[in-house]
Amino acid sequence: MAAFDTTRTTYGVATFANRVIAFVADLALSVRSWNDVRITSNALSNLTDRELNDIGLARGDINNVARSHFTR
């Protein structure tokens, strides 16, 4: 009786493909995160000091809030 081993990839082709896919996914996530920070920063920058004060922020807090993981 012959046995066929299906658990091994041929010459690491699947491993290379997985690394490429993971790299592209990480790149897409980085671009998406950068864009979220940019949009949030622009939106907060367009508010007046009074409006920022109403939501409990100062103008100097905009970069920290835009980059914060808690606000997304």
C-alpha distances in whole Angstrom, upper triangle without the diagonal:
4,7,10,13,16,19,20,22,23,26,27,28,28,30,33,33,33,36,38,38,39,42,43,43,45,47,48,48,51,53,53,54,57,58,58,61,63,63,64,66,68,69,70,72,74,75,79,79,81,77,75,78,77,73,74,73,75,75,74,71,69,67,66,65,63,61,61,57,59,61,58
4,7,10,13,16,17,19,19,22,24,25,25,27,29,29,30,33,34,34,36,38,39,40,42,44,45,45,48,50,50,51,54,55,55,58,59,60,61,63,65,66,67,69,71,72,76,77,78,75,73,75,75,71,72,71,73,72,71,68,66,64,63,62,61,58,58,55,57,58,55
4,6,10,12,13,16,16,19,21,22,21,23,26,26,27,29,31,31,32,35,36,36,38,41,41,42,44,46,46,48,50,51,52,54,56,57,58,60,62,62,64,66,67,69,72,73,74,71,69,72,71,67,68,67,69,69,67,64,63,60,59,59,57,54,54,51,53,55,52
4,6,9,10,12,13,16,18,18,18,20,23,23,23,26,28,28,29,32,33,33,35,37,38,39,41,43,43,45,47,48,49,51,53,54,55,57,58,59,61,63,64,66,69,70,71,68,66,69,68,65,65,64,66,66,64,61,60,57,56,56,54,51,51,48,50,52,49
4,6,7,10,11,14,15,16,15,17,20,20,20,23,25,25,26,29,30,30,32,34,35,36,38,40,40,42,44,45,46,48,50,51,52,54,56,56,58,60,61,63,66,67,69,65,63,66,65,62,62,61,63,62,61,58,57,54,53,53,51,48,48,45,47,49,46
4,6,8,10,13,13,14,12,15,18,17,17,20,22,22,23,26,27,27,29,31,32,32,35,37,37,38,41,42,43,45,47,47,48,51,52,53,54,56,58,59,63,64,65,62,60,62,62,58,59,58,60,59,58,55,54,51,50,50,48,45,45,42,44,46,42
4,7,10,12,12,13,11,13,16,16,15,18,20,20,21,24,25,25,27,29,30,30,33,35,35,36,39,40,40,42,45,45,46,48,50,51,52,54,56,57,61,61,63,60,58,60,60,56,56,55,57,57,55,53,51,48,47,47,45,43,42,39,41,43,40
4,7,9,8,10,9,10,13,14,14,16,19,19,20,22,24,24,26,28,29,30,32,34,35,36,38,40,40,42,44,45,46,48,50,51,52,54,56,57,61,61,63,60,58,60,60,56,57,56,57,56,55,52,51,48,47,47,45,42,42,39,42,44,41
4,6,6,7,6,8,10,11,12,14,16,16,18,20,21,22,24,26,27,28,30,32,32,34,36,37,38,40,42,43,44,46,48,49,50,52,54,55,59,60,61,58,56,59,59,55,56,54,56,55,53,51,49,46,46,46,43,41,41,38,41,42,39
4,6,6,8,10,11,12,14,15,17,18,19,21,22,24,25,27,28,30,31,33,34,36,37,39,40,42,43,45,46,48,49,51,52,54,55,57,61,62,64,61,58,61,61,57,58,56,58,57,55,53,51,48,48,48,45,43,43,41,44,45,42
4,6,8,9,9,12,13,14,16,18,19,20,22,23,25,26,28,29,30,32,34,35,36,38,40,41,42,44,46,47,48,50,52,53,55,57,60,61,63,60,58,60,61,57,58,56,57,56,54,52,50,47,47,47,45,42,43,40,43,45,42
4,6,5,6,9,10,11,12,14,15,17,19,20,21,23,24,26,27,29,30,31,33,35,36,37,39,41,42,43,45,47,48,49,51,53,56,57,59,56,54,57,57,53,54,52,53,52,50,48,46,43,43,43,41,38,39,36,39,41,38
4,5,5,6,9,10,11,12,14,15,17,18,20,21,23,24,26,27,29,30,32,33,35,36,38,39,41,42,44,45,47,48,50,52,55,56,58,55,53,56,56,52,53,51,53,51,50,48,46,43,42,43,40,37,38,36,39,40,37
4,5,5,6,9,10,10,12,14,15,16,18,20,21,22,24,26,27,28,30,31,33,34,36,37,39,40,42,43,45,46,48,50,53,54,56,53,51,53,54,50,51,49,50,49,48,46,44,41,40,40,38,35,36,33,36,37,34
4,5,5,6,9,10,10,12,14,15,16,18,20,21,22,24,26,27,28,30,31,33,34,36,37,39,40,42,43,45,47,48,52,52,54,52,49,52,52,48,49,47,48,47,46,43,42,39,38,38,36,33,34,31,34,36,33
4,5,5,6,9,10,11,12,14,15,16,18,20,21,23,24,26,27,29,30,32,33,35,36,37,39,41,42,43,45,47,51,51,54,51,48,51,52,48,48,47,48,46,45,43,41,38,37,38,35,33,34,31,35,36,33
4,5,5,6,9,10,11,12,14,15,16,18,20,21,22,24,26,27,29,30,32,33,35,36,37,39,41,42,44,46,49,50,52,49,47,50,50,47,47,46,47,45,44,42,40,37,37,37,34,32,33,30,33,34,31
4,5,5,6,8,10,10,12,14,15,16,18,20,21,22,24,26,27,28,30,31,33,34,36,37,39,40,42,44,47,48,50,47,45,48,48,44,45,43,44,43,42,40,38,35,34,34,32,29,30,27,30,32,28
4,5,5,6,9,10,10,12,14,15,16,18,20,21,22,24,25,27,28,30,31,33,34,36,37,39,41,42,46,47,49,46,43,46,47,43,43,42,43,41,40,38,36,33,32,33,30,28,29,26,29,31,28
4,5,5,6,9,10,10,12,14,15,17,18,20,21,23,24,26,27,29,30,32,33,35,36,37,39,41,45,46,48,45,43,46,46,43,43,41,42,41,39,37,35,32,32,33,30,27,29,27,30,31,28
4,5,5,6,9,10,11,12,14,15,16,18,20,21,22,24,26,27,29,30,32,33,35,36,38,40,43,44,46,43,41,44,44,41,41,40,41,40,38,36,34,31,31,31,28,26,27,25,28,29,25
4,5,5,6,8,10,10,12,14,15,16,18,20,21,22,24,26,27,28,30,31,33,34,36,38,41,42,44,41,39,42,42,38,39,37,38,37,36,34,32,29,29,28,26,23,24,22,25,26,23
4,5,5,6,9,10,10,12,14,15,16,18,20,21,22,24,26,27,29,30,32,33,35,37,40,41,43,40,38,41,41,38,38,36,37,36,34,32,30,27,27,28,25,22,24,22,25,26,23
4,5,5,6,9,10,11,12,14,15,16,18,20,21,22,24,26,27,28,30,31,33,35,39,40,42,39,37,40,40,37,38,36,37,35,34,32,30,27,27,27,24,22,24,22,25,25,22
4,5,5,6,9,10,10,12,14,15,16,18,20,21,22,24,26,27,29,30,32,34,37,38,40,37,35,38,38,35,35,34,35,34,33,30,28,26,26,25,22,20,21,19,22,23,19
4,5,5,6,9,10,10,12,14,15,16,18,20,21,22,24,26,27,28,30,32,35,36,38,36,33,36,36,33,33,31,33,31,30,28,26,23,23,23,20,18,19,17,20,21,18
4,5,5,6,9,10,11,12,14,15,16,18,20,21,23,24,26,27,29,31,34,35,38,35,33,36,36,33,34,31,32,30,29,27,25,22,23,23,20,18,20,18,22,22,19
4,5,5,6,9,10,11,12,14,15,16,18,20,21,22,24,26,27,29,33,34,36,33,31,34,35,31,32,30,31,30,29,27,24,22,23,22,19,17,19,17,21,20,17
4,5,5,6,9,10,10,12,14,15,16,18,20,21,22,24,26,28,31,32,34,31,29,32,32,29,29,28,29,28,27,24,22,20,20,19,16,14,16,14,17,17,14
4,5,5,6,9,10,11,12,14,15,16,18,20,21,22,24,26,30,30,33,30,28,31,31,28,28,26,27,26,24,22,20,17,18,18,15,13,15,13,17,17,14
4,5,5,6,9,10,10,12,14,15,16,18,20,21,23,25,28,30,32,29,27,30,31,28,29,26,27,25,24,23,20,17,19,18,15,14,16,15,19,18,15
4,5,5,6,9,10,11,12,14,15,16,18,20,21,23,27,28,30,27,25,28,29,25,27,25,26,24,24,22,19,17,18,17,13,13,14,13,16,15,12
4,5,5,6,9,10,11,12,14,15,17,18,20,22,25,26,28,25,23,26,26,23,24,22,23,22,21,19,16,14,14,13,10,9,11,10,13,12,10
4,5,5,6,9,10,11,12,14,15,16,18,21,24,25,27,25,22,25,26,23,24,21,22,20,19,18,15,12,14,13,10,9,12,12,15,14,12
4,5,5,6,8,10,10,12,14,15,17,19,22,24,26,23,21,25,25,22,24,21,22,20,20,18,15,13,15,14,10,11,14,14,16,14,12
4,5,5,6,8,10,11,12,14,16,17,21,22,24,21,19,22,22,19,21,19,20,18,19,16,13,12,13,12,8,9,11,11,13,11,8
4,6,5,6,8,10,11,12,14,16,19,20,22,19,17,20,21,18,19,16,17,15,15,13,10,8,10,9,5,6,9,10,12,10,9
4,6,5,6,9,10,10,12,15,18,19,22,19,17,21,22,19,20,17,18,15,16,14,11,10,12,11,8,9,12,14,16,14,13
4,5,5,6,9,10,11,13,17,18,20,17,16,20,20,18,19,17,18,16,17,15,11,11,14,12,8,11,13,14,16,13,12
4,5,5,6,8,10,11,15,16,18,15,13,16,17,14,16,13,15,13,14,12,9,9,11,8,6,9,11,12,13,10,9
4,5,5,6,9,10,13,14,17,14,12,16,17,15,15,13,13,11,11,10,6,7,9,8,5,9,11,14,15,12,12
4,6,5,6,9,12,14,17,14,13,17,18,16,17,15,14,12,13,13,9,10,13,12,9,12,15,17,18,15,15
4,5,5,7,11,13,14,12,11,15,15,13,15,13,14,12,14,13,10,11,14,12,10,13,15,17,17,14,14
4,5,5,9,10,12,9,8,11,12,10,12,9,10,8,11,10,7,9,11,9,8,12,14,16,16,13,14
4,5,8,9,12,11,9,13,14,13,14,11,10,8,10,10,7,9,12,11,10,14,16,19,19,16,17
4,7,9,12,10,10,13,14,14,16,13,13,10,13,14,11,13,16,14,13,17,19,21,21,18,19
4,7,8,6,6,10,10,10,12,11,11,9,13,13,10,14,16,14,14,17,19,21,20,17,19
4,5,5,6,9,10,11,12,11,10,9,13,13,12,16,18,16,16,20,21,24,23,20,22
4,5,5,6,9,10,10,9,7,7,11,12,11,15,16,15,17,20,20,23,22,20,22
4,5,5,6,9,10,9,9,10,14,14,14,18,19,17,19,22,22,25,23,20,23
4,5,5,7,9,9,10,10,14,13,13,16,17,15,16,20,20,22,21,18,20
4,5,5,6,5,6,7,10,10,9,13,14,12,13,17,17,19,18,15,18
4,5,5,5,6,9,11,11,12,15,16,14,16,19,18,21,19,17,20
4,6,8,10,12,15,13,14,18,17,15,17,20,19,22,19,17,20
4,6,9,11,14,11,12,15,15,12,14,17,16,18,15,13,16
4,7,10,12,10,11,14,13,11,14,17,15,18,15,13,17
4,7,8,6,8,11,10,9,12,14,13,16,15,13,16
4,5,5,7,10,11,10,13,15,15,18,17,16,19
4,5,6,9,10,10,12,14,15,19,18,16,19
4,6,7,8,10,11,13,14,18,18,16,19
4,6,5,6,9,10,10,14,14,13,15
4,6,5,6,9,10,13,14,12,14
4,5,5,6,8,12,13,12,13
4,6,5,6,10,11,10,12
4,5,5,8,8,7,9
4,6,8,10,8,8
4,6,9,8,9
4,5,6,7
4,6,6
4,6
4
